[in-house]
Amino acid sequence: MAIAPDHEALVCDGRRLTYRELSDRLERLHGALLGFGLAAGDRVAILSFNSIEFIELYCGVPMAGLVQVPLNFRWADPELAYALEDSGARVLFCDRDPGPLADLVERVVRIDDGEYEALLDGSTAVPFEPASVSEDDLAGLFYTGGTTGVSKGVMLTHRNLITNAWNTQVIQPMTQADRYLIMAPMFHAAGSVGVLQAIFVGATQVIMPAFDPGAMLDLVETEGITQTLGVPAMVAGTVEEQLLRPRDVHTLAVYAHGGSPIALEVVRRGIQAFPGTQWLHLYGATETAPLVTGLPDEVELVDDERGRSAGRPCMASQVVIRHPDGTPTSVGEAGEVTIRGANVMVGYWNKPEQTAAALRDGWYWSGDVGRMDAAGYLFLLDRSKDMIISGGENVYCTEVEDALYTHPAVLEATVFGIPHERWGEAVHAVVVLRDGAPPDLGADALIAHCRERIAGYKLPRSVEFRSDPLPKSGPGKVLKRELRQPFWAGHDSSIA
């Protein structure tokens, strides 16, 4: 507030708050939380679409010495119940009827029916006491998406989140003049990555409650959005919409993407759809708060080998590629991406074995397969669990997906391994074609297209065509586990 008290801080669905108003609301939220009888370190869960209230809780709960627990609104009740019980949440703020979830907490506060506003209206503003919160105190439990199994509560401290804000400011700078669009869900790191950074510099944050490609472009046009970040599925959707029904997007200076690897062809189409916009590839994980590397000059490098990279490590992150025994790989050699820095989590809540496996000698083992060149550019090849081993050869799904995306008829594509008696695993592709694609386009044509771009052993051995969009998690990642499961029924379930 001291930087720009009367500058616009938050915009959402016609509501607008200045930093002075936001500060007052946060102090009244603090007063309300004190009235709940909570102790330092108690958990406060948030189940909500993106909103002004979400940002207030994201900031206000940790500032009060409590621990926020954002929940994935796409989860089923059993998954939500697991996170509430595992975290030990005492209070649940939600924008819907909590149903049986209400029995798992001591108090529910509804955002959607006026209860939250009434709570703030009836509360006395209580200034925060920064000295009462240590940088090593837990700020949040961020549950992973659960696309590969039971969700884990990632423990992030105040130091982790503040370090990430500085990492972001270095790789994707903001000023008070910026208007940043939040379009990824805020329970996910892609949605909350810039929240603290924007507040530090006094920028304006425009909030989309739920993502829609057309609505996103409308906001860029009407609100003069200068920066945003989306996961690849969101980026692809906005690119297609802009090419079909263009809006005035000249104010958009930076379009960042992260959350999972993106096909280079989507970036190329994005450069065409958003001329004059700088594209920025960000890589990280919930466990790293999340930023690890960034590629800020993606437009200039799109036709260069380094255009396929995730850039170089951020200010506070060290990255080393390692063999399974922990020894570093040679330059250009593939191995597991390990990360060290003040942004790395302190562990998984209530999961000592998983914590010990992920955190070794001060390094976070990401589960991502990558390599680094001599200049320190990180090239992500695959998730270790997704890498296909076919006939003794390693096949990285992203390479095959990139080849598929270069076909002009391909709208969405994903690749994974399925059982094969001779080779162990075979490469299988699931593809969604664009409207207007040639009706006779089949698997043979797509495989022939890929043959011109990748080695024979990497080619899809089978292609499945779908008319509906690929299934995705709440953050927008393709649910390969769901697509792969039927093929592995009766086989080694650990692969599925």
Number of C-alpha atoms within 10 A of each C-alpha: 18 9 12 16 15 14 18 21 26 23 20 16 11 5 9 15 18 19 22 16 17 20 20 18 23 25 22 22 27 24 21 20 22 14 11 12 9 16 12 15 17 19 26 28 26 25 22 23 22 23 23 23 21 23 20 16 22 23 17 24 25 23 20 26 25 22 28 27 30 24 26 26 18 14 14 9 14 11 15 17 17 15 24 22 13 14 23 16 21 18 24 26 23 23 22 15 12 16 8 10 17 15 11 17 16 11 15 20 20 20 21 14 13 11 14 19 17 11 18 20 14 13 19 17 18 17 14 16 10 11 7 10 18 13 14 12 19 25 29 26 24 28 24 22 22 15 16 13 9 13 17 22 23 25 24 27 25 20 20 26 24 17 23 28 23 20 24 25 18 13 19 19 15 23 15 17 12 21 27 26 26 28 25 27 26 27 26 23 23 27 22 22 22 24 19 19 23 23 22 17 18 26 23 28 25 27 25 23 19 15 17 14 17 17 14 22 21 17 17 24 17 11 15 19 25 22 23 23 27 24 23 23 22 20 21 22 16 23 24 19 17 20 14 10 10 16 18 14 22 15 17 23 18 21 21 24 24 23 26 21 23 21 22 20 19 22 23 17 14 22 19 14 20 23 12 15 21 18 24 23 25 30 25 21 18 22 27 27 28 29 31 28 26 28 26 21 15 24 19 12 14 18 12 11 9 18 20 24 28 27 26 24 23 22 18 17 20 16 20 21 26 21 14 11 6 15 11 16 17 15 13 16 14 18 25 25 26 24 23 20 19 18 26 31 24 20 20 24 17 13 12 11 9 13 18 13 10 19 20 12 9 13 17 24 21 18 16 19 22 24 24 25 15 9 9 15 21 27 22 24 23 21 20 16 13 22 19 26 17 20 14 10 11 12 25 22 22 22 18 25 25 22 22 28 21 18 15 11 18 16 20 21 24 21 25 25 26 23 18 12 7 9 12 14 18 24 24 22 25 19 26 18 21 14 11 7 12 10 8 7 11 12 17 13 12 21 19 12 16 23 16 10 16 14 11 12 15 22 24 25 16 14 18 12 13 13 10 9 14 19 14 14 15 19 24 19 19 21 17 21 16 13 16 17 15 12 12 15 11 8 13 9 9 7 15 21
